[in-house]
Amino acid sequence: MLSKEKLQSCIQHCQTTAGDIRTMAADAQNPAKQSLDQAYSSIDACIKQCQDALNKI
C-alpha cells in the first residue's frame, strides 16, 4: 500500500535532484544546457504529478 511518507520522501528526493539539474544547467552551454533544461522540465512535471497524487491520498 502506498503511504504518504514514502511519497513525500520521493518528492523531496526529486526536488533535490531537480535543484541539482538546475545548477548544472546554469553552468552548461548548448547543447548540454538544452538537454538539462528538458530534464528539469520533465522532473518538475513528475514532481507536480506526485504532489497531486499525494493530495489525493
trRosetta pair geometry for C-beta under 8 A, 3 or more apart (Angstrom, degrees):
i j d omega theta_ij theta_ji phi_ij phi_ji
2 6 6.7 -126 -160 65 62 124
2 7 6.4 46 177 -47 105 114
2 57 6.7 -120 108 -110 111 128
3 6 4.7 93 62 5 89 100
3 7 7.0 -163 91 -2 47 87
4 7 5.8 -63 -149 43 32 108
4 8 5.9 34 155 -21 69 109
4 54 6.4 90 -138 -150 79 89
4 57 5.5 -179 -79 94 88 148
5 8 5.7 -53 -143 37 28 111
5 9 6.3 31 155 -21 62 107
6 9 5.7 -55 -150 35 30 113
6 10 6.4 31 152 -19 64 106
7 10 5.6 -52 -148 35 33 113
7 11 6.4 36 152 -20 65 105
7 50 6.2 -177 -170 -178 96 99
7 53 6.6 -133 -150 102 143 108
7 54 5.0 176 126 -90 134 96
7 57 7.1 171 23 -26 156 150
8 11 5.6 -52 -147 35 32 113
8 12 6.4 33 154 -19 64 105
8 54 6.6 97 -70 -127 71 140
9 12 5.8 -53 -149 35 30 111
9 13 6.4 32 152 -20 63 105
10 13 5.7 -54 -149 35 31 113
10 14 6.3 29 153 -16 65 107
10 50 6.4 -125 103 -163 112 151
11 14 5.8 -57 -148 39 30 110
11 15 6.3 33 152 -23 65 105
11 47 6.0 99 -147 -145 81 81
11 50 5.1 -173 -86 114 95 129
11 51 6.2 97 -127 -71 140 77
11 54 6.9 -29 -41 -41 146 145
12 15 5.6 -51 -147 33 31 113
12 16 6.6 34 153 -19 63 102
13 16 5.8 -54 -155 33 31 111
13 17 6.5 29 149 -16 65 107
14 17 5.4 -53 -146 39 35 113
14 18 6.1 41 152 -24 67 103
14 43 5.8 -171 -173 -175 99 103
14 46 6.3 -126 -160 103 149 113
14 47 5.1 -175 115 -84 129 94
14 50 7.1 118 29 30 155 153
15 18 5.5 -48 -145 33 32 114
15 19 6.6 36 153 -20 62 102
15 47 6.2 96 -72 -124 75 140
16 19 5.7 -54 -155 34 32 113
16 20 6.6 33 148 -19 64 104
17 20 5.5 -53 -151 35 35 114
17 21 6.4 37 151 -20 67 103
17 43 6.2 -123 102 -160 108 156
18 21 5.6 -52 -149 35 33 112
18 22 6.4 36 151 -21 65 104
18 40 6.0 96 -154 -141 80 75
18 43 4.8 -165 -87 110 94 126
18 44 6.0 106 -136 -71 138 72
18 47 6.6 -36 -40 -36 148 142
19 22 5.6 -51 -148 34 33 113
19 23 6.5 34 153 -20 64 104
20 23 5.7 -53 -150 34 32 112
20 24 6.4 29 153 -15 65 106
21 24 5.8 -56 -148 39 32 109
21 25 6.2 34 153 -23 66 107
21 36 5.7 179 -175 -169 86 90
21 39 5.3 -135 -152 105 141 112
21 40 4.7 180 116 -79 125 85
21 43 6.6 135 15 29 155 144
22 25 5.7 -54 -146 35 29 113
22 26 6.5 35 153 -25 62 103
22 40 5.7 92 -73 -116 73 138
23 26 5.8 -52 -154 28 31 113
23 27 6.9 14 154 -6 62 108
24 27 6.0 -68 -155 44 35 103
24 28 6.0 36 151 -31 71 114
24 36 5.6 -140 101 -139 101 148
25 28 5.5 -56 -138 30 33 115
25 33 5.5 96 -159 -146 74 70
25 36 3.7 -170 -86 115 92 126
25 37 5.4 116 -145 -63 142 67
25 40 6.3 -50 -26 -30 152 135
28 32 4.3 -116 -173 104 128 108
28 33 4.2 174 101 -74 102 73
28 36 5.6 122 32 10 154 145
29 32 6.5 56 66 45 48 100
29 33 5.8 -58 -179 -24 9 117
30 33 5.1 -60 -71 40 53 107
30 34 5.5 48 -127 -20 86 103
31 34 5.2 -47 -163 35 62 117
31 35 6.4 63 142 -21 79 100
32 35 5.7 -57 -153 38 36 111
32 36 6.2 33 153 -17 70 107
33 36 5.8 -58 -146 40 31 109
33 37 6.2 34 154 -21 66 106
34 37 5.7 -52 -146 35 30 112
34 38 6.5 31 153 -18 63 104
35 38 5.7 -54 -151 36 32 112
35 39 6.4 34 150 -21 65 104
36 39 5.4 -49 -146 35 36 114
36 40 6.4 41 152 -22 65 101
37 40 5.6 -50 -150 33 32 114
37 41 6.6 35 151 -20 63 103
38 41 5.6 -51 -150 34 34 113
38 42 6.5 34 152 -19 65 105
39 42 5.7 -55 -151 35 32 112
39 43 6.4 22 157 -11 67 107
40 43 6.1 -59 -144 41 29 102
40 44 6.0 33 156 -23 66 110
41 44 5.7 -55 -144 36 27 114
41 45 6.5 29 155 -19 62 105
42 45 5.9 -56 -153 34 30 110
42 46 6.5 30 150 -19 64 107
43 46 5.3 -50 -148 37 38 117
43 47 6.3 45 151 -24 67 100
44 47 5.7 -48 -149 32 32 113
44 48 6.6 31 152 -18 63 105
45 48 5.8 -55 -150 36 32 111
45 49 6.4 31 153 -18 65 106
46 49 5.8 -56 -148 37 31 109
46 50 6.3 28 155 -16 66 108
47 50 5.8 -59 -148 39 29 109
47 51 6.3 31 153 -20 65 106
48 51 5.7 -51 -146 35 31 112
48 52 6.5 35 152 -21 63 103
49 52 5.6 -51 -151 34 33 114
49 53 6.5 35 149 -19 64 103
50 53 5.4 -49 -148 36 36 113
50 54 6.3 42 150 -24 65 102
51 54 5.4 -48 -149 32 34 117
51 55 6.6 36 152 -20 63 103
52 55 5.8 -54 -153 33 32 112
52 56 6.7 24 151 -15 63 109
53 56 5.7 -65 -153 39 34 109
53 57 7.0 46 150 -38 66 95
54 57 5.9 -42 -156 8 36 114
